[in-house]
């Protein structure tokens, strides 16, 4: 049963604690990464047999298979995916940055070029689960950024295939090539390339602990979006909230993972107790109740605060992946929220709305990293270059100042580099 505590009676450190059953996978993952670097496709096939239980002849999914998957998709589901995709495009196209040029009258031109990454790798979980929403969330911002090539990897099922709904989503989102590969071995293939899988510049997308550790190990060879931890939801709710809704929203994240975190902060002990009981009722009918039960019992908590403002202060300290503000006039409190991946406002905005349909991205910072990082966005798929131009007269005007600055740092070569272009005699 989810535990209830009053803020102040329990140390803040205990409220903030995230419990995770984590094994040290670094050595095992390092071995897999090294094998893929050394053996390429052969290692991918060997690990597919060992981990996915399938013999793979072809690693790449032919384009016509993607087309057939999209065509065969149930029309009503295809309509939903396409509408969700358009919502995601509409939201993310507002994130697209432009290059700029600053042209001064004295012969100085400065600027910044915004350049899309050449090739991006998308890791999409698969096997026994299928997450077409992740395909849309990861691929669409990359396409809007202008990335010329999107490479998707996803673990196959025992029949050697990727779920058709995943392939259909890839076609809808504009993924260019898809490969049957999962786990740490797929991450390594994207980072270094194999005979079949092309090397990419950045890897994005969630995965299990092996995938997260592999992303950690290949960082520097390629860029990554983030090291994702277990899913999290934090709800700040007043006493007028419906306990059925609160329980359902908490369980929506608890069913993800035994290590997922589901937390309610409220100013009402009556609501806290009602939600506690309602969780038990709803757990009985939940297909993934064993996973959700482990999450609720291990990481779930209900914190009773003095008021909503104190609740938001606690939420900022937790810096959750998902934050629901289930209060009247939620926009009155929005400016007080400083640390959260995605914020859901009001009583009719469950976190699941953001997972699938609304438009903002569902690839979010976890484990408190919302203190300093952001949701996946178009910015993740571009890089920036600066440029500078000085006309001769413009450099002449500032050469002495630059030389003085360089010498202050003990870098005489820098000073001479500037002064060698000056028409004036060097000042002593």
C-alpha positions, 0 to 999 in steps of 0.5 A: 500500500502506498504510504502517507506522510506529513511534510515536516514529520518525515525528513526531506531526504526521505521524501526526495529519495528515489529507490532503484534496483540497479545492478552494475552493468558496466562490464557486461555492456563494455564487452558487448560494445567491444564485440560490436566494434570488433565483429560488426554485423556478426556480433549483432546476429549473435546477440539477436540469437542470445537475447531476442531468440531469433536468427536474423538473415537481414538486419535492415527492414526493406522499405517496401515492408515499411510501406506495407505496414503503413498500408495494412494498419487499421484505418482508425489507428492510422488516423489517430497516429497521423493526427498525433503526428500533426500535433507533434509537428505543430508544437515542435515547428515553433522550436525551429531556430534560424541562423543570424547575421549581425552586420556592423557599419565599421566593417565587422560581421558576426553571425551564427549558423544553425546546422542540422546533424547529418545522421541521427539514430533513434532507439525504439524499445521493442520485443514484447512491447511496442511504442509507436508514440516514441517513434513519433516523438523522436523522429518528428523533431529531427525531421523538422530540424532538417536532418537528412537521414534518420536511422531507427533500430528496434529489437525484433521479436522471436519471429525476427520482425519488428511490430508492424505498428512500429514500422507504420509509425516510422513511415508516418514520421519520416524515418529513412532506414530501419534495422532489427537490432536492440539492446546495448549492441544496437547502441554500439552499432549506431555509435561505430557503424557496422557493415550494414548499420551506418554510423550516426552523429547522435543517438536518442530514445529510451531503453532498458538499463543495458541501453542506458549504460551503453549510451553512457559508454558511447558518449563522446564517440557520438552525442546522446540525448540523455541517460533515462532513468525509471519513469516518474509522475508527481501530482500536486493536488488540492482537496477538491481533486477526484481521488479516482483520477489521482489514483489512475494517474499515479498508476499510469506511471507505476505500470511502466516499471518496478522502479517507477516513481509515483508521488502525490503531494496534497494539502488534504489528509482526506484526499490522501487517504481516499487516494490510498484506498482507491489505488488498492481498488484500481490495482485489482483490475490493472493488467500490469498490476504486479509491476505497478504494485512493486512500484507503488510499494517501493517508490510510491508516496503521498505527502501531506503539505501545509498548502499548495505553495509548499507542495510546489516547493517540494515538487521543485526539489524533486524535479520530476519527469511529469508534474500534474497541477490538479488545482483550480486556476493552475496558470496562477501557479505555473510561474512557481514551477521551476524544475519539471520535465513536462507540466500538465495543468488543471483537473482534465489533463492527465499525463497520458495526454502528453504521452501520446497526443497533445504535441509536447515531447514525451522524451523527458529528463528523469531522476531529478535531472529536470533541474538542469536539462530539458525535454527532447526538442528540435534543438537536440538535432542541430548544432551551431557554428559561429562566424566572424569577419573583420575588415582591415580597418576594423582589426586595426582599431582593436589590435592593440587592445587584443594584444594587451589582453593576450599578454595579460594571459601570457600568450605572446604568440596570440598578441603577435598574430594580431599585431602582424596584421597591423599597419601601426607600429607596435606599442611597447 
